[in-house]
Amino acid sequence: MTLSPKRTDPASIRTADPIELSTRIIDAGGGDVGDPGGEPTNRTSNELTEIDDGLSIVESFSHVYTLRTDDGLVCVDASSAFTGAKVVESLRAWDTGRISDLVYTHGHVDHVGGSGVIAADADARGHARPEVIGHDAVVDRFHRYRDTDGYNNAINLRQFGGVSARSGLAIAAADRPFLPADTLWPTRTYSDRTTLVVGGTELQLRHGRGETDDHTWAWVPSRRALLVGDFVTWVFPNAGNPQKVQRYPLEWARALREMQAHDAELLLPAHGLPVRGVERVRRVLGDLASVLEGLVADTLERMNAGRTIDEIIHEVTVPAEMLERPWLRPVYDEPEFVVRNIWRLYGGWWGQDPAELKPAPRPALAAELTGLAGGVEPLVARASELAEAGDLRLACHLIELAVAAEPEHRGAHTARADIYQRRRDTELSLMSKGVFAAAARDSASVLGADG
């Protein structure tokens, strides 16, 4: 989950033991429980907790789990380039032994970007660098990141509040590489499943597609523990990200069901809280699987009935009581985006509007409709009226037409900045907030440039 909302939680908030906190939340039944004691469920304190003897978590961005074995330490994920040094500092206060193996749950930069710090730490201690294990597709991802460096940087700058849409690519091009240059590439890969044995500790690595196509989850029989990466993140599953590559919600659900079958005692996600207890683990995994299965089934039913994507996104929902559960809240991704991704996976990019198959240039359409409306001003006025009335979806369509017809119209940009700021303030998910805030900044920058 590249640069996810976990980063928005205050790093200074870290008082309760993570297992104790998850136990309180789950046993209370979710719902309105929220964050007992004022603590978030996703924490980036960079503090280490020993979950069991020889098993630790550093809660970071993302978490790093470490297994102490008779032949060295096994780390699962490396966190990000921004947090890697603090993670290693906390880890080394717990154990200074050699890190023999580093397992990537997947290749998102918040999981691999800190690996350069692990390598530097090994060099400084005179240790051999760890073997790095990941799925075959992690290597493909790293190559893709290099091919799309500026684009990926611009996405994150836009999504996390850094820049407007107009300036994003220019700033990204001048910034650090999206995939840090010192990232360790896998030295051992696998295609479906493999077993890693270090110092008598066995990790059964399994591939599953979900948020990514390169995802690994691990079963540790001796500890009855599941290390699941971003299959569990204590937010609604990131299966619909509008600015990223394809996600796989049904295969995600199948992986979760396979995890459930292990009757694990420990659930160790890469974001959010670790969970102890067979029934608690089963509940969290089952809830996540159920919402994904439901979205896929309901979307495919309508696709098979000949419904359009425009109809489906307004009809298919997740029960509100499910979205109230702390491990399912739509504060990063949201169901509507997942429905769109299901359509893209099974039905392609065309939404069945014949005019949109080979459309006219948007400025030409905007100019024609603006002319029919009697100019830009009536569109701007109507968009503002709709926004005041609370119909922000329709207001956005009209204001986009006005700006497309006259890109430097100050009145249109003034209204556009206001409308998108209003919309940003009413949204729940970080993805929606980021895009709408960027649009507001975009228009504000036009107004500023004009004096």
C-alpha positions in Angstrom: 0.0 0.0 0.0 2.2 2.7 -1.2 2.3 5.8 1.0 -0.9 4.9 2.8 -3.0 6.8 5.4 -1.1 5.1 8.2 1.3 7.9 7.8 -1.3 10.5 8.9 -1.5 9.1 12.4 0.6 11.1 15.0 3.9 9.3 15.5 4.0 10.5 19.1 0.8 8.6 20.1 1.9 5.2 21.4 1.0 4.1 24.9 -1.0 0.8 24.8 0.6 -2.5 23.9 -0.7 -3.2 20.3 -2.1 -6.6 21.2 -3.9 -5.3 24.2 -5.4 -2.5 22.1 -6.6 -4.8 19.3 -8.1 -7.1 21.9 -10.1 -4.3 23.5 -11.4 -3.1 20.1 -12.3 -6.5 18.7 -13.9 -7.8 21.9 -16.0 -4.7 22.2 -17.5 -5.6 18.8 -16.2 -2.8 16.6 -19.0 -0.4 15.8 -18.6 2.9 17.6 -15.7 1.7 19.7 -13.3 3.7 17.6 -9.8 4.1 19.2 -9.9 3.3 22.9 -7.8 5.5 25.0 -7.4 8.0 22.1 -5.0 5.8 20.2 -5.3 5.2 16.5 -5.4 1.7 15.1 -2.6 2.5 12.7 0.5 3.8 14.5 3.9 4.9 13.2 5.8 5.4 16.4 8.8 3.4 15.3 8.7 1.8 18.7 9.4 -1.9 19.2 7.2 -4.4 21.1 8.1 -8.0 21.8 4.9 -9.8 21.0 6.2 -13.2 22.1 9.6 -14.4 23.1 11.8 -13.9 20.0 9.1 -12.2 18.0 8.9 -8.4 17.7 7.1 -5.7 15.9 8.3 -2.2 15.1 5.2 -0.2 14.4 6.1 2.1 11.5 5.3 2.9 7.9 5.1 -0.1 7.3 5.6 -2.3 10.3 8.7 -4.6 10.5 8.3 -8.0 12.2 11.5 -9.8 13.3 11.9 -13.5 14.2 14.9 -14.4 16.3 16.3 -17.8 15.2 19.3 -20.0 16.1 21.0 -18.7 12.9 20.2 -15.0 12.8 17.2 -12.7 12.5 14.5 -12.9 9.9 12.9 -9.5 9.1 9.6 -9.3 7.3 9.5 -6.0 5.4 11.8 -3.0 5.8 9.5 0.0 6.2 10.1 3.1 4.1 13.1 5.2 3.3 11.7 7.9 5.6 11.4 5.6 8.6 14.1 2.9 8.0 16.7 4.4 10.2 14.4 4.7 13.2 13.2 1.2 12.7 16.7 -0.2 12.6 17.6 1.8 15.7 14.6 0.3 17.6 15.4 -3.2 16.3 19.0 -3.0 17.3 18.1 -2.0 20.9 16.3 -5.4 21.0 18.9 -7.6 19.2 22.2 -6.8 17.5 22.6 -10.2 15.8 22.9 -10.6 12.1 19.9 -10.2 9.9 20.2 -13.3 7.8 17.0 -12.9 5.7 14.7 -10.1 4.7 11.2 -11.1 3.3 9.3 -8.7 1.2 5.5 -9.1 1.5 5.4 -7.0 -1.7 7.3 -4.3 -3.5 5.5 -1.1 -2.4 8.0 1.5 -1.4 6.7 1.8 2.1 7.7 -1.9 2.6 11.1 -2.0 0.8 12.4 1.6 0.9 14.1 1.1 4.3 16.1 -1.9 3.0 19.1 0.3 2.2 19.4 1.2 5.9 19.4 -2.5 6.8 22.2 -3.0 4.2 24.2 -0.1 5.7 23.7 -1.5 9.2 25.0 -4.9 8.1 28.1 -3.3 6.5 28.8 -1.2 9.6 28.7 -4.3 11.8 30.7 -6.5 9.5 27.8 -8.7 8.8 26.9 -10.2 5.5 24.0 -8.5 3.9 20.7 -10.5 4.2 19.3 -12.7 1.6 16.2 -10.9 0.2 13.2 -13.1 -0.6 10.1 -12.0 -2.6 7.7 -13.0 -5.3 8.9 -13.1 -8.9 6.8 -10.1 -9.7 8.6 -7.8 -7.2 11.4 -7.5 -9.7 8.9 -6.6 -12.4 7.5 -4.0 -10.1 10.9 -2.4 -9.4 11.5 -2.1 -13.2 8.0 -0.6 -13.6 8.7 2.0 -10.9 11.8 3.1 -12.7 9.9 3.4 -16.0 7.2 5.5 -14.3 9.2 7.4 -11.8 7.8 10.9 -12.4 4.2 9.6 -12.7 4.4 7.7 -9.4 6.0 10.6 -7.6 3.3 12.9 -8.9 0.5 10.6 -7.7 1.9 10.6 -4.2 2.4 14.3 -4.1 -1.2 14.9 -5.2 -2.7 12.2 -3.0 -0.9 13.3 0.1 -1.4 17.0 -0.2 1.8 18.2 -1.7 1.0 19.9 -5.0 -1.6 20.8 -7.5 -2.3 18.6 -10.6 -0.6 21.2 -12.8 2.7 21.2 -10.9 2.9 17.7 -9.7 5.0 16.1 -12.5 7.5 19.0 -12.6 8.1 18.8 -8.8 8.3 15.0 -8.9 10.8 15.0 -11.7 13.1 17.1 -9.6 12.6 15.1 -6.4 14.2 11.8 -5.2 13.6 8.6 -7.2 10.3 7.0 -6.4 12.1 3.7 -5.7 15.0 4.7 -3.5 18.3 4.1 -5.2 19.7 2.0 -2.3 16.7 -0.4 -2.2 17.8 -4.0 -2.0 16.5 -6.1 -4.9 15.4 -9.7 -4.3 18.2 -12.3 -4.3 15.8 -15.2 -4.2 12.3 -15.3 -5.8 9.5 -17.8 -6.1 6.4 -18.2 -8.2 3.7 -19.8 -6.1 5.0 -21.1 -2.8 8.2 -21.8 -1.1 9.5 -22.6 2.4 12.2 -20.6 4.2 13.9 -22.4 7.1 16.4 -20.3 9.2 17.9 -21.7 12.4 15.1 -24.2 12.8 12.3 -21.7 12.2 10.1 -22.4 9.2 8.2 -19.8 7.2 5.8 -21.1 4.6 5.6 -18.4 2.0 2.5 -18.2 -0.2 1.8 -16.0 -3.2 -1.6 -14.3 -3.5 -2.9 -11.5 -5.6 -4.8 -8.7 -3.8 -3.7 -5.2 -3.4 -0.8 -6.1 -5.6 0.2 -8.9 -8.1 3.4 -9.6 -6.2 2.1 -10.3 -2.7 3.5 -12.8 -0.2 1.9 -13.9 3.0 3.6 -16.3 5.4 2.5 -19.0 7.8 4.9 -19.7 10.7 3.7 -23.1 12.1 5.8 -23.0 15.3 4.1 -19.8 16.4 0.8 -20.4 14.7 1.3 -16.9 13.2 0.2 -15.3 9.9 2.4 -12.5 8.5 0.0 -11.0 6.0 1.5 -7.8 4.7 -1.2 -5.5 3.2 -3.8 -8.2 3.0 -4.9 -6.7 6.3 -4.4 -3.0 7.0 -7.1 -2.0 9.5 -8.8 0.1 6.9 -11.2 -0.8 4.1 -9.2 -3.0 1.6 -7.2 -1.0 -0.9 -8.7 -2.8 -3.8 -9.9 0.2 -5.9 -7.2 2.8 -5.9 -8.1 5.2 -8.8 -4.5 6.2 -9.5 -2.7 2.9 -9.4 -2.5 -0.4 -11.3 -5.0 -3.2 -11.2 -6.1 -4.7 -7.9 -7.6 -8.2 -7.5 -10.5 -8.2 -4.9 -11.8 -11.8 -5.5 -8.3 -13.3 -5.3 -7.7 -11.1 -2.2 -10.8 -12.7 -0.6 -9.6 -16.2 -1.5 -6.3 -15.6 0.1 -8.0 -14.4 3.3 -10.1 -17.5 3.3 -7.0 -19.7 3.0 -5.5 -17.8 5.9 -8.7 -18.4 8.0 -8.3 -22.2 7.4 -5.0 -22.2 9.5 -6.8 -21.2 12.7 -3.9 -18.9 13.5 -3.3 -17.7 17.0 -1.5 -14.5 15.7 -2.4 -12.2 12.9 0.5 -9.9 12.0 -0.5 -7.2 9.4 2.0 -4.7 7.9 -0.3 -1.8 9.0 -2.6 -1.6 11.9 -2.7 -3.7 15.0 -1.5 -7.3 15.5 -4.3 -9.6 16.7 -4.1 -12.5 19.1 -6.7 -15.3 19.5 -8.1 -17.7 17.0 -11.6 -16.3 17.0 -10.5 -12.7 16.8 -8.2 -13.5 13.9 -11.0 -15.4 12.1 -13.4 -12.5 12.6 -11.1 -9.9 11.1 -10.1 -12.1 8.1 -13.7 -13.1 7.6 -15.1 -9.6 7.6 -12.5 -8.5 5.0 -13.2 -11.4 2.8 -17.0 -11.0 3.0 -17.0 -7.4 1.9 -14.8 -8.1 -1.1 -16.8 -11.2 -2.1 -20.0 -9.2 -1.8 -18.7 -6.3 -4.0 -17.5 -8.7 -6.7 -20.7 -10.8 -6.7 -23.0 -7.7 -6.8 -21.0 -6.0 -9.5 -20.7 -9.1 -11.7 -24.5 -9.7 -11.3 -25.2 -6.3 -12.7 -22.6 -6.5 -15.5 -24.1 -9.8 -16.6 -27.5 -8.1 -16.6 -26.2 -5.5 -19.0 -26.0 -2.6 -16.6 -23.5 0.2 -17.2 -20.7 1.3 -14.9 -22.5 4.5 -14.2 -25.5 2.6 -12.9 -23.5 0.1 -11.0 -21.3 2.5 -9.0 -24.5 4.1 -7.6 -26.2 0.8 -6.7 -23.5 -1.5 -5.2 -22.7 -0.7 -1.6 -21.3 -2.3 1.6 -23.7 -2.5 4.6 -23.1 0.5 6.8 -22.6 -1.6 9.9 -19.6 -3.3 8.3 -18.0 0.0 7.4 -18.3 1.1 11.1 -15.9 -1.7 12.2 -12.4 -0.3 13.0 -10.7 -2.8 10.6 -13.1 -1.8 7.7 -13.5 1.9 7.8 -13.2 3.6 4.4 -10.6 6.1 5.3 -8.1 5.2 2.6 -10.0 3.4 -0.2 -13.7 3.0 -0.5 -16.3 0.6 -2.0 -17.2 2.8 -5.0 -13.6 2.7 -6.2 -13.5 -1.0 -5.7 -16.5 -1.4 -7.9 -14.8 0.5 -10.7 -11.7 -1.7 -10.4 -13.9 -4.8 -10.6 -15.4 -3.4 -13.8 -11.9 -2.7 -15.2 -10.7 -6.2 -14.3 -13.6 -8.0 -15.8 -15.0 -5.6 -18.4 -12.2 -3.3 -19.6 -12.0 0.5 -19.5 -15.1 1.4 -21.6 -18.2 2.2 -19.5 -20.7 1.5 -22.3 -21.4 5.1 -23.1 -20.9 5.0 -27.0 -20.0 8.7 -27.1 -17.1 8.0 -24.7 -15.6 5.2 -26.8 -13.9 7.8 -29.1 -14.8 11.1 -27.6 -14.4 14.6 -28.9 -11.6 16.6 -27.1 -13.0 17.7 -23.8 -12.4 21.5 -24.5 -14.4 21.2 -27.7 -17.3 19.6 -25.9 -17.1 22.1 -23.1 -17.0 25.0 -25.5 -20.1 23.7 -27.3 -22.1 23.2 -24.1 -21.0 26.5 -22.7 -22.2 28.2 -25.8 -25.6 26.5 -25.5 -25.8 27.6 -21.9 -25.1 31.2 -22.9 -21.5 31.4 -21.7 -19.3 30.4 -18.8 -21.0 32.5 -16.2 -24.4 30.6 -16.2 -22.5 27.3 -15.7 -20.4 28.8 -12.9 -23.5 30.2 -11.2 -25.4 26.9 -11.5 -22.4 25.0 -10.2 -22.2 27.2 -7.2 -25.9 26.9 -6.5 -25.6 23.1 -6.6 -22.7 23.2 -4.3 -24.6 25.3 -1.8 -27.5 22.8 -2.0 -25.1 19.9 -1.3 -25.1 18.3 -4.7 -21.3 18.4 -5.1 -21.1 15.6 -7.6 -23.2 17.5 -10.2 -21.5 20.8 -9.2 -18.1 19.3 -10.1 -19.2 18.3 -13.5 -20.5 21.8 -14.4 -17.5 23.6 -13.0 -15.1 21.3 -15.0 -17.0 22.2 -18.2 -16.7 25.9 -17.4 -12.9 25.7 -16.8 -12.4 23.5 -19.8 -14.1 26.0 -22.0 -12.2 29.0 -20.6 -9.1 27.7 -18.8 -8.1 31.2 -17.5 -11.5 32.4 -16.4 -11.0 33.8 -12.9 -14.7 33.5 -11.8 -14.7 29.8 -12.9 -11.5 29.1 -11.0 -12.7 30.9 -7.9 -15.8 28.7 -7.9 -13.8 25.6 -8.7 -11.4 26.1 -5.8 -14.4 26.6 -3.4 -16.4 23.6 -4.8 -13.5 21.2 -4.6 -12.5 22.3 -1.1 -16.1 21.8 0.0 -16.0 18.3 -1.5 -12.6 17.5 0.0 -14.0 18.5 3.4 -17.0 16.1 3.1 -15.1 13.0 2.0 -13.9 10.2 4.2 -11.2 8.4 2.1 -7.7 9.7 1.7 -7.8 9.0 -2.0 -10.9 11.3 -2.5 -9.5 14.0 -0.2 -6.2 14.0 -2.0 -7.6 14.3 -5.5 -10.2 17.0 -4.6 -7.7 19.0 -2.6 -5.3 18.9 -5.5 -8.1 20.3 -7.8 -8.8 23.1 -5.4 -5.1 24.0 -5.2 -4.8 23.8 -9.0 -7.4 26.6 -9.3 -6.0 28.5 -6.4 -2.6 28.5 -8.2 -4.2 29.9 -11.4 -5.7 32.7 -9.3 -2.4 33.4 -7.6 -0.5 33.4 -10.8 -2.8 36.1 -12.2 -2.1 38.4 -9.4 
